[in-house]
Amino acid sequence: MNKVSKLTPIQKRRQRGAFSLLFLSFASLIGFGILQKNTAPVTYKFVLEKEWIAINEWT
């Protein structure tokens, strides 16, 4: 990769955006994944109720 001083303004903006996305990804992983004290069961109840009736009517 080129030195930062040789990057064009568009490349600098893309690099800044990539670093921002990387930082937000790690922050959300730490906040929502690692530091969670309690776990909640994952349920898909919304699929198992009346939505199947609508899907069956469409097909």
Phi, psi and omega in degrees: 000147179293160173295154182298326182291338181267357182285147176284164179301324179293319179294323177296319179295319178295320179295319178297320178294321179295318178294323178295317179295320178297316179297315180295324178296313179294322179295319179288325176297317179292314184290317185261343183252310188272319186271007179291129180277320181238154179247145178246141179291143178273124180237150178239044183297330182297336179275333189270000181260240188276355179293327179294329177296315179295321179294318179293329178289328180287331184267000000 
